[in-house]
Amino acid sequence: MTELVVLVLVVVTALAFDYTNGFHDTGNAMATSIATGALQPRRAVALAAVLNLVGAFLSLHVAAAIATGLVEASMITLPLVLAGLCGGIIWNLLTWLLGLPSSSSHALLGGVIGAVLAASGPAAVIWGGVLGKVVVPALLAPVVALLVGGVGTWLVYRITRGVDPGARDRGFRWGQVGSASLVSLAHGTNDAQKTMGVIFLALIAAGSASAEDTVPWWVIVSCAVAIALGTYMGGWRIIRTLGKGLVEIESPQGMAAETSSAATILLSSHFGMSLSTTHVATGSILGSGLGRRGARVRWRVAGRMAVAWVLTLPAAGLVGAVCALLVQVLPGLAGSLVVFGLLVVTTAFLYHRSRAQHVDHTNVNADWCPDDEVLDPDHHLIHERH
């Protein structure tokens, strides 16, 4: 009975993580389209939600890599999976509060790896899998996306240099609808599967599945729905940073950036790499700024984001490790219930803090100003103070 209760807690927490993954990463697909006016904010997140839902059914390569390629399944227990999920959720919510587009993928993986390290030591981690499927893609993805986005943007402006700017922008806004849709579809093929892999890992730990089985249908459906619902919520704070904080984006840049992101993400899904869509989208947007003559890139904002990227794995891992120690110290079901309770309290606190600086579809496109670069939730958007 105890194991069944913990399994239910793990599944609920995993779906909660999937939900945070949805609103945390909506901006990866839709921030540039919203910033250029190609799509109205509410329509953009609705379109992204539908396509994330569809994309989650298109491939299972990443789910298999998460479930069997990063930690030794034989050393995993349900409380450890719960601890790892807590690390991922708390880091996601903290970076969302600060408007920092960090990697939900690495938050999840960091939490799980930290929990396993605390409980079972280094032998429980498949370091070759972590290096090949997490660390190397994390280093390469933003660089590749930046180069592709920069070259694509330069070519777009070069090819259309004789076209009337107004007509050009109108045409590229229509193109952005298609390219942003492709990114959303690609996001579903990559990110939704990470939660599928974690739930499958929990089922293996509970003895309800083996590593040779395929991911159950109910896991696929529930994860697809959870990430779609989270996507529809918007994640406006991060959309604002990506759409307005890095580069002042024009429609040709937006289409080039989105197309670059989609190509990189789909390629990684094909090879089963747990790629961060945030890293890819950010690299593409920065590349679009470098590829357009006269564009201003806010490297100070990009630098803060890079710091968050570096901290994601260890910070989420630390939270996962602390939660793992709690479930080991407290006997039986008590440890899992305490960890779950602490997660609920922390979530409520971070949500309350977010209300001090309200960002939604009505002000997501407000002009960027120096105050927006202050990572303090008590600072309000400049237009809200006037």
C-alpha positions in Angstrom: 0.0 0.0 0.0 2.8 2.4 0.9 4.5 1.8 -2.5 1.3 2.5 -4.3 0.8 5.8 -2.5 4.4 6.8 -3.3 3.9 5.8 -7.0 0.8 8.0 -7.2 2.7 10.9 -5.6 5.5 10.4 -8.2 3.1 10.4 -11.1 1.3 13.5 -9.9 4.6 15.3 -9.3 5.9 14.2 -12.7 2.9 15.6 -14.4 3.2 18.8 -12.3 6.8 19.1 -13.6 5.5 18.5 -17.2 3.0 21.4 -16.6 5.8 23.8 -15.5 7.9 22.6 -18.4 5.0 23.7 -20.7 4.7 27.3 -19.4 8.4 27.6 -18.8 9.2 26.8 -22.5 6.3 28.4 -24.4 8.6 31.4 -25.2 11.0 29.1 -27.1 8.5 28.7 -29.9 6.3 31.8 -29.6 8.3 34.7 -28.1 9.5 36.1 -31.4 6.1 35.8 -33.1 4.5 37.6 -30.2 7.2 40.3 -30.2 6.8 41.0 -34.0 3.0 40.9 -33.9 2.8 37.9 -36.2 0.6 36.3 -33.6 -1.6 37.8 -30.8 -0.3 36.5 -27.4 -3.4 34.4 -26.6 -3.6 32.8 -30.0 0.1 32.1 -30.0 0.0 30.1 -26.7 -3.2 28.3 -27.8 -1.5 27.2 -31.1 1.6 26.2 -29.2 -0.4 24.1 -26.8 -2.2 22.2 -29.6 1.1 21.5 -31.4 2.9 20.4 -28.3 0.1 17.9 -27.7 0.5 16.5 -31.2 4.3 16.5 -31.1 4.3 14.4 -27.9 2.9 11.4 -29.9 5.4 11.5 -32.8 8.5 9.9 -31.2 9.7 8.0 -28.1 13.5 8.1 -28.6 14.1 10.8 -25.9 11.8 9.0 -23.4 13.8 5.8 -23.8 17.1 7.7 -23.3 15.8 9.3 -20.1 14.5 6.1 -18.7 17.4 3.8 -19.4 20.4 5.9 -20.4 21.3 8.2 -17.6 21.0 6.3 -14.2 21.1 2.7 -13.3 17.5 1.6 -13.2 18.2 -1.2 -10.7 19.3 1.4 -8.1 16.3 3.7 -8.5 13.5 3.8 -5.9 10.2 5.7 -6.0 11.2 8.2 -3.3 14.4 9.0 -5.2 12.4 9.7 -8.4 10.1 12.0 -6.3 13.1 13.8 -4.9 14.6 14.4 -8.3 11.3 15.8 -9.6 11.2 18.2 -6.7 14.6 19.6 -7.7 13.4 20.1 -11.3 10.2 21.8 -10.3 11.7 24.2 -7.8 14.4 25.4 -10.2 11.8 25.8 -13.0 9.6 28.0 -10.8 12.5 30.0 -9.4 13.9 30.8 -12.9 10.3 31.6 -14.1 9.9 34.0 -11.2 13.1 35.8 -12.3 12.1 35.7 -15.9 15.2 33.6 -16.8 14.8 31.2 -19.7 16.7 28.3 -18.3 16.5 24.6 -19.3 13.6 22.6 -17.9 15.4 19.5 -19.3 18.5 20.1 -17.3 16.5 21.0 -14.2 14.8 17.6 -14.4 18.0 15.7 -15.1 19.9 17.5 -12.5 17.3 16.8 -9.9 17.2 13.1 -10.7 21.0 12.7 -10.9 21.5 14.7 -7.6 19.0 12.4 -5.8 20.6 9.3 -7.1 24.1 10.5 -6.1 23.0 11.4 -2.6 21.4 8.0 -2.1 23.5 5.5 -4.0 26.8 7.3 -4.9 28.5 7.8 -8.3 28.1 4.2 -9.4 24.4 4.7 -9.9 24.9 7.3 -12.6 25.7 6.3 -16.2 28.3 9.0 -16.7 28.9 8.2 -20.4 25.2 8.8 -21.0 25.1 12.0 -19.1 28.1 13.3 -21.0 27.0 12.2 -24.4 23.2 12.9 -24.2 23.2 15.9 -21.9 26.5 17.8 -21.4 27.8 17.7 -25.0 24.4 18.7 -26.5 24.1 21.5 -23.9 27.4 22.9 -25.1 26.9 22.5 -28.8 23.2 23.4 -29.2 23.3 27.1 -28.5 26.5 27.5 -30.6 25.0 25.6 -33.6 21.7 27.4 -33.3 23.5 30.8 -33.1 25.5 30.1 -36.2 22.5 28.7 -38.2 20.3 31.6 -37.0 22.9 34.2 -37.8 23.6 32.8 -41.3 19.8 32.4 -42.0 19.1 35.9 -40.9 21.9 37.4 -43.1 20.6 35.4 -46.1 17.0 36.5 -45.6 18.0 40.2 -45.5 20.4 39.7 -48.4 17.8 38.0 -50.6 15.0 40.5 -49.8 17.2 43.7 -49.8 15.3 45.1 -52.8 11.8 44.4 -51.4 9.7 47.1 -49.8 10.2 46.8 -46.0 6.5 47.0 -45.3 5.6 44.3 -47.8 8.6 42.2 -46.7 7.6 42.3 -43.0 4.0 41.4 -43.7 5.1 38.4 -45.7 7.5 37.2 -43.1 4.9 37.5 -40.4 2.9 34.9 -42.2 6.0 32.8 -42.5 6.5 33.2 -38.7 3.2 31.5 -38.1 4.5 28.4 -39.9 8.0 28.4 -38.4 6.7 29.0 -34.8 4.3 26.2 -35.3 7.1 23.9 -36.4 9.1 24.8 -33.2 6.1 24.0 -31.0 5.7 20.6 -32.8 9.4 19.9 -32.3 9.2 21.0 -28.6 6.5 18.4 -28.1 8.6 15.6 -29.7 11.5 16.4 -27.3 10.3 17.9 -23.9 7.1 16.0 -23.3 9.0 12.7 -23.6 11.3 13.6 -20.7 8.5 13.4 -18.2 7.3 10.2 -20.0 10.8 8.8 -19.3 10.7 9.7 -15.6 7.3 8.1 -15.1 8.5 5.0 -16.9 11.6 5.0 -14.7 9.2 5.1 -11.6 7.2 2.2 -13.0 10.4 0.2 -13.4 11.4 1.1 -9.8 8.0 -0.1 -8.6 8.3 -3.4 -10.5 5.3 -2.5 -12.8 7.5 -2.4 -15.9 10.9 -3.5 -17.1 13.6 -1.6 -19.1 12.7 -3.7 -22.2 9.1 -2.6 -22.2 7.7 0.3 -24.2 6.3 3.4 -22.5 2.6 2.7 -21.6 -0.1 4.5 -23.6 -1.6 6.2 -20.6 1.8 7.7 -19.7 2.1 9.2 -23.2 -1.4 10.7 -23.2 -1.2 12.2 -19.7 2.2 13.8 -20.3 1.1 15.2 -23.6 -2.0 16.7 -22.0 0.0 18.1 -19.0 2.6 19.9 -21.2 -0.2 21.3 -23.5 -2.1 22.7 -20.5 1.1 24.3 -19.1 1.9 25.8 -22.5 -1.5 27.4 -22.7 -0.8 29.2 -19.4 1.8 31.2 -21.3 4.8 31.7 -19.1 4.7 35.4 -19.9 7.7 36.4 -17.9 10.0 34.2 -19.9 8.2 35.1 -23.2 9.0 38.7 -22.4 12.7 38.1 -21.8 13.1 36.1 -25.0 11.0 38.3 -27.2 12.0 41.8 -25.9 15.1 41.4 -23.7 17.7 39.8 -26.0 17.2 41.5 -29.4 14.6 43.9 -30.8 13.3 41.5 -33.4 11.9 42.1 -36.8 9.8 39.5 -38.7 12.6 38.2 -41.0 14.8 37.6 -37.9 11.9 35.9 -36.1 11.3 33.5 -39.0 15.0 32.7 -39.4 15.4 32.1 -35.6 12.3 29.9 -35.4 13.3 27.8 -38.4 16.8 27.3 -37.0 15.4 26.2 -33.7 13.0 23.7 -35.2 15.6 22.1 -37.4 18.0 21.7 -34.4 15.4 20.3 -32.1 14.0 17.9 -34.6 17.4 16.6 -35.4 18.2 16.0 -31.7 14.9 14.2 -31.2 15.7 11.9 -34.1 19.0 10.9 -32.4 17.4 10.6 -28.9 19.4 13.5 -27.4 17.9 15.2 -24.4 18.4 18.7 -25.9 17.4 21.9 -24.2 14.9 23.8 -26.4 15.7 26.9 -24.3 19.4 26.8 -25.3 18.5 26.3 -28.9 15.9 29.1 -29.0 18.2 31.5 -27.2 21.1 30.7 -29.5 18.8 31.2 -32.6 17.5 34.6 -31.3 21.0 35.8 -30.5 22.1 34.6 -34.0 19.3 36.6 -35.6 20.6 39.7 -33.9 24.1 39.1 -35.1 22.9 38.4 -38.6 21.0 41.7 -39.1 23.1 44.8 -39.6 22.5 47.4 -36.9 20.6 45.1 -34.6 21.4 45.6 -30.9 22.1 42.5 -28.8 21.7 42.9 -25.1 24.7 40.8 -23.9 24.1 41.7 -20.3 20.7 39.8 -20.4 22.3 37.0 -22.3 25.1 36.8 -19.7 22.5 36.4 -16.9 20.8 33.6 -18.8 24.2 31.9 -19.3 24.8 32.0 -15.6 21.4 30.3 -15.0 22.3 27.6 -17.5 25.6 26.8 -15.7 23.8 26.7 -12.4 20.8 24.6 -13.5 22.3 21.1 -13.2 24.1 21.6 -9.9 21.3 23.7 -8.3 18.5 21.3 -9.2 20.8 18.4 -8.2 21.4 20.0 -4.8 17.6 20.3 -4.2 17.2 16.7 -5.4 20.0 15.5 -3.1 18.5 17.2 0.0 15.1 15.8 -0.8 16.7 12.3 -1.2 18.3 12.6 2.2 15.0 13.5 3.7 13.2 10.5 2.3 16.0 8.3 3.6 16.1 9.8 7.1 12.3 9.7 7.6 10.9 6.2 7.7 8.4 4.7 5.3 5.8 6.9 3.7 6.6 9.8 6.0 9.6 10.9 4.0 7.8 11.1 0.7 4.9 12.9 2.2 7.2 15.5 3.9 9.0 16.1 0.6 5.8 16.4 -1.3 4.5 18.8 1.3 7.6 21.0 1.1 7.2 21.1 -2.6 3.7 22.4 -2.3 4.7 25.1 0.2 7.6 26.2 -1.9 5.4 26.4 -5.0 2.8 28.5 -3.2 5.5 30.9 -1.9 7.1 31.4 -5.3 3.7 31.9 -6.9 2.8 34.5 -4.3 6.1 36.3 -4.9 5.3 36.4 -8.7 2.2 38.5 -8.0 4.4 41.5 -7.0 5.4 41.9 -10.7 2.4 40.9 -12.9 3.3 40.0 -16.4 0.6 38.6 -18.8 -0.6 38.8 -22.4 -1.5 42.5 -21.9 2.0 43.8 -21.1 4.3 41.1 -22.4 5.3 43.4 -25.4 5.9 46.5 -23.3 9.2 48.3 -24.2 12.2 46.8 -22.6 14.0 49.1 -20.1 16.9 48.8 -17.6 14.5 48.1 -14.8 13.5 44.8 -16.5 17.1 43.7 -16.2 16.9 43.8 -12.4 16.2 40.3 -11.1 14.0 41.4 -8.3 10.3 40.4 -8.3 9.4 43.5 -6.3 10.3 45.8 -9.3 7.4 46.5 -11.6 7.4 47.0 -15.3 8.2 50.6 -16.2 4.8 51.3 -17.9 3.0 50.0 -14.8 4.5 52.7 -12.7 3.6 55.7 -14.9 
